[in-house]
């Protein structure tokens, strides 16, 4: 079971729980707060650095890595414990500050707090059938599923995709125990990123939060606690910082994981992911760029060794320039496939 960062058990009469709130205490779990970019030792040297770099440059990079200026777990727990959903207006309302302040969250506030890209018109999320087809294309091994063949299990994936889905779903999911099974919602997030779909992630995340709050009995751990704190920090700072209790550390990501502005190499990272999608059984090697004099840079090594020995240099992968379309066909990929970087406000 995941470790608890904070345990909440209010004794204030002002704090009125929602009708379906769980009995106290409730918890904030470590796995729901922090993204861990560490590559498992057993998988080092397999090119997993590419997956970390892709997470650092994808549309959800701020949702993955942003943290509030201060993280007050008591405030976040109280909001979850008291939150109700107004179905007519699609608004989540709860209290913080021992019942003194009423706070609300909407899909628009969540999108802004997570610095999600805004596009119109948005694409529809891929269907679950489309997601399953895509996982098959990525080398999903159904023989490992056994009696759970109807599910999508990370244990049936090749090491790179197993790491990628695990790392991403710890940030955009809400589980506190095993992350082996990908929910329909998590499948749609993963496949939307890999298909480069212009999706309304803010609405998708907000709908997921509403579903969790509408459960017959809510879980005893707070879902998306870091995201809730980001909304409070950005839009309700006076209320958030008053009567807030003691903050706890919410570690910031390294520069390698967190980029205010995507690097020029982002297009190369995305191209490399295309190669992985088109050829799921091979690991694309990194190649040193050809210099101005035309010298051929053919030195190839594992991704982590290249990055360690050539810190600060730029690398260009061997590219197939193929991408899976929404219909499942592999075709030539345009060079402008990488979304433009969203700049923080």
C-alpha positions in Angstrom: 0.0 0.0 0.0 1.2 3.5 -0.8 2.6 5.6 2.0 0.5 8.4 3.4 2.0 11.8 3.2 -0.8 13.2 5.4 -3.7 11.9 7.5 -6.7 14.1 8.1 -9.2 13.8 10.9 -11.1 17.1 11.6 -12.8 17.8 14.9 -14.2 21.2 13.9 -18.0 21.4 13.9 -17.8 23.9 11.0 -16.5 21.1 8.7 -19.6 19.5 7.3 -18.9 16.3 5.3 -20.5 15.5 2.0 -23.3 12.8 2.3 -21.1 10.2 0.6 -17.8 11.1 2.3 -15.8 8.2 3.8 -15.4 7.9 7.6 -12.4 9.8 8.9 -9.5 9.6 8.7 -8.7 10.2 5.1 -5.3 10.3 3.5 -3.1 11.9 0.9 -1.0 9.2 -0.7 2.6 9.9 -1.9 1.9 8.3 -5.3 -0.9 10.8 -6.0 1.3 13.8 -5.5 4.7 13.5 -7.1 5.9 12.3 -10.5 9.0 10.1 -10.2 11.1 10.2 -13.3 13.6 7.6 -12.0 14.2 4.8 -14.4 14.1 1.3 -12.6 17.7 0.0 -12.5 16.7 -3.2 -14.2 15.5 -1.2 -17.2 18.4 1.2 -17.5 20.2 1.2 -20.8 17.0 0.3 -22.7 16.3 3.8 -24.0 13.8 4.7 -21.4 15.2 8.2 -21.2 13.2 8.9 -24.4 10.0 8.2 -22.5 11.0 10.6 -19.7 11.8 13.2 -22.3 8.5 12.7 -24.1 6.6 13.1 -20.8 8.6 16.4 -20.3 7.6 17.7 -23.7 4.0 16.4 -24.2 0.8 18.4 -23.9 0.5 17.4 -20.2 4.0 18.4 -19.1 2.7 21.1 -16.7 0.0 18.8 -15.3 2.7 16.3 -14.6 5.3 18.5 -13.1 3.7 21.7 -11.7 3.5 22.1 -7.9 1.9 24.8 -5.8 4.1 27.4 -4.1 3.2 25.7 -0.8 1.3 22.5 -0.3 -1.2 22.5 2.5 -2.6 19.0 2.8 -5.2 19.9 5.5 -6.9 22.4 3.2 -7.0 19.8 0.3 -8.3 17.1 2.5 -11.1 19.3 3.9 -12.2 20.3 0.5 -12.4 16.6 -0.6 -14.2 15.7 2.6 -16.8 18.4 2.1 -17.1 18.7 -1.7 -20.4 18.4 -3.4 -21.2 18.4 -7.1 -23.8 20.8 -8.6 -24.9 18.7 -11.6 -26.8 21.6 -13.2 -23.8 24.0 -13.3 -21.0 21.3 -13.3 -19.3 22.9 -10.3 -17.6 21.3 -7.4 -18.0 23.2 -4.1 -16.4 22.6 -0.7 -14.9 24.3 2.2 -11.3 25.0 3.5 -10.0 26.8 6.6 -12.0 24.7 9.1 -15.3 25.6 7.3 -14.6 29.3 7.1 -14.2 29.6 3.3 -16.4 28.2 0.5 -14.3 27.2 -2.6 -15.4 26.0 -6.0 -13.6 24.2 -8.9 -14.8 24.2 -12.5 -13.3 22.6 -15.6 -12.1 26.0 -16.8 -10.3 26.7 -13.5 -8.7 23.3 -13.5 -7.5 23.8 -17.1 -6.0 27.2 -16.3 -4.3 25.9 -13.1 -2.7 23.0 -15.0 -1.7 25.3 -17.9 -3.4 22.9 -20.4 -3.4 24.0 -24.0 -6.6 25.5 -25.3 -7.7 24.6 -28.8 -10.9 24.8 -30.8 -12.4 22.6 -32.0 -11.3 19.7 -29.8 -11.0 16.1 -30.9 -13.1 13.4 -29.4 -11.2 11.0 -27.1 -10.3 7.7 -28.8 -12.7 4.9 -28.2 -11.7 2.0 -25.9 -11.7 -0.3 -29.0 -9.3 2.1 -30.7 -7.1 2.2 -27.6 -6.9 -1.6 -27.5 -5.9 -1.8 -31.1 -3.2 0.7 -30.4 -1.8 -1.2 -27.5 -1.7 -4.3 -29.8 0.4 -2.2 -32.2 2.8 -1.4 -29.4 3.5 -5.0 -28.8 1.0 -5.9 -26.1 1.4 -9.5 -25.1 -2.0 -11.0 -24.5 -0.5 -14.4 -23.5 0.7 -12.8 -20.2 -2.8 -11.6 -19.3 -4.2 -15.1 -18.4 -7.6 -14.9 -16.9 -7.5 -11.1 -17.1 -7.5 -11.1 -20.9 -10.3 -8.6 -21.1 -8.2 -5.9 -19.3 -5.3 -3.8 -20.3 -2.4 -4.7 -18.0 1.0 -3.0 -17.8 2.7 -6.3 -17.1 1.8 -7.3 -20.7 3.7 -4.4 -22.2 7.2 -4.1 -23.4 9.6 -2.3 -20.8 9.4 1.1 -22.4 5.6 1.3 -22.6 5.3 -0.3 -19.2 7.4 2.5 -17.7 5.6 5.2 -19.7 2.1 4.2 -18.8 3.1 3.7 -15.1 4.8 7.1 -14.8 2.0 9.0 -16.6 -0.9 7.3 -14.8 0.6 8.1 -11.4 0.1 11.7 -12.3 -3.2 11.7 -14.1 -4.7 8.8 -12.2 -5.9 8.5 -8.7 -5.0 5.0 -7.5 -3.1 4.5 -4.3 -2.3 0.8 -4.7 -1.4 -1.3 -7.7 -1.2 0.6 -11.0 -1.1 -2.6 -13.0 -4.5 -2.2 -14.7 -5.2 0.8 -16.9 -8.7 2.2 -16.5 -10.7 3.3 -19.6 -9.9 6.9 -18.7 -6.2 6.2 -18.4 -6.2 4.4 -21.7 -7.8 7.4 -23.4 -5.2 9.8 -21.9 -2.2 7.6 -23.0 -3.5 7.0 -26.5 -4.5 10.6 -27.0 -1.0 11.8 -26.3 0.5 9.2 -28.6 -1.9 10.0 -31.4 -1.3 13.8 -30.8 -5.0 14.4 -30.5 -6.1 17.9 -29.7 -8.1 16.9 -26.7 -9.9 18.9 -24.0 -7.8 17.4 -21.2 -9.2 19.8 -18.7 -12.8 18.6 -19.2 -11.6 15.0 -19.2 -9.8 15.4 -15.9 -12.7 17.4 -14.4 -15.2 14.7 -15.4 -13.0 12.1 -13.8 -12.9 14.0 -10.6 -16.7 14.4 -10.6 -17.1 10.6 -11.1 -14.9 10.0 -8.1 -16.9 12.5 -6.0 -20.2 10.9 -7.0 -19.2 7.4 -5.9 -21.6 5.8 -3.5 -18.9 6.0 -0.9 -15.8 8.0 -1.7 -12.3 6.5 -1.4 -10.4 7.2 1.8 -7.6 8.9 -0.1 -7.8 12.3 -1.9 -7.7 12.0 -5.7 -5.5 14.5 -7.6 -4.4 16.4 -4.4 -1.6 18.3 -6.2 -4.0 19.5 -8.9 -6.6 20.7 -6.3 -3.8 22.6 -4.5 -2.7 24.2 -7.7 -6.3 25.6 -8.3 -6.3 26.9 -4.7 -2.9 28.4 -5.0 -3.7 30.2 -8.3 -7.2 31.3 -7.8 -8.0 31.3 -4.0 -4.7 32.3 -2.5 -6.0 34.4 0.4 -8.3 31.6 1.6 -5.8 28.9 0.9 -3.0 30.4 2.9 -5.2 31.4 5.9 -6.1 28.8 8.6 -4.0 26.4 6.5 -2.1 24.3 9.0 1.4 23.3 8.3 2.7 22.8 4.8 4.4 19.7 3.7 7.1 19.4 1.0 5.9 18.9 -2.5 9.1 18.2 -4.4 9.7 20.1 -7.7 10.9 18.2 -10.7 14.4 18.6 -12.1 15.1 20.9 -15.0 15.2 17.8 -17.2 11.6 16.9 -16.3 10.1 20.4 -16.0 10.5 22.8 -18.9 8.9 26.3 -19.0 9.6 26.3 -22.7 10.1 23.2 -24.8 13.5 22.7 -26.2 14.2 22.7 -29.9 14.8 19.0 -29.7 11.2 18.3 -28.8 10.4 17.5 -32.4 13.1 14.9 -32.3 11.7 13.4 -29.2 8.3 13.1 -30.8 9.8 11.7 -34.0 11.5 9.1 -31.8 8.2 8.2 -30.3 6.8 7.6 -33.8 9.6 5.2 -34.3 8.7 3.3 -31.2 5.1 3.2 -32.3 5.9 2.0 -35.8 8.5 -0.5 -34.5 7.5 -1.5 -30.9 10.0 -4.4 -30.6 13.1 -2.3 -31.2 14.7 0.5 -29.3 15.8 3.4 -31.6 19.4 4.4 -30.9 20.5 8.0 -30.5 23.0 9.3 -33.1 25.3 12.3 -32.7 24.4 15.1 -35.0 26.5 15.6 -38.2 28.8 18.6 -37.6 29.1 21.6 -39.9 32.1 20.0 -41.7 30.0 17.1 -42.8 31.5 14.6 -40.4 29.3 11.6 -40.0 28.2 11.0 -36.4 27.5 7.3 -36.4 28.4 6.5 -32.8 25.5 4.7 -31.2 25.0 3.6 -27.7 22.2 3.2 -25.1 20.2 6.3 -24.5 21.3 6.8 -20.9 25.0 6.4 -21.8 24.8 8.9 -24.6 23.1 11.5 -22.3 25.7 10.9 -19.6 28.8 11.2 -21.8 27.6 14.0 -24.1 25.8 16.3 -21.7 24.7 19.5 -23.4 25.0 18.3 -26.9 22.0 17.8 -29.3 21.1 14.4 -30.6 19.1 13.3 -33.6 17.4 9.9 -33.7 17.2 7.7 -36.7 13.7 8.5 -37.9 11.2 6.5 -39.9 8.8 9.5 -40.0 5.8 7.3 -39.5 2.8 7.8 -37.3 -0.3 5.9 -36.4 -3.4 7.8 -37.7 -6.7 7.8 -35.9 -7.8 5.0 -38.2 -4.9 2.8 -37.2 -2.9 3.1 -40.4 0.8 3.9 -40.4 1.6 6.8 -42.7 4.2 9.5 -43.3 4.3 12.0 -40.5 4.4 15.7 -41.1 7.2 17.7 -39.6 4.9 20.0 -37.7 3.4 17.1 -35.8 4.8 18.5 -32.5 2.3 20.9 -30.8 3.6 24.4 -30.3 4.8 25.0 -26.7 2.4 26.6 -24.3 4.0 29.4 -22.4 3.2 30.0 -18.8 1.2 33.0 -18.1 
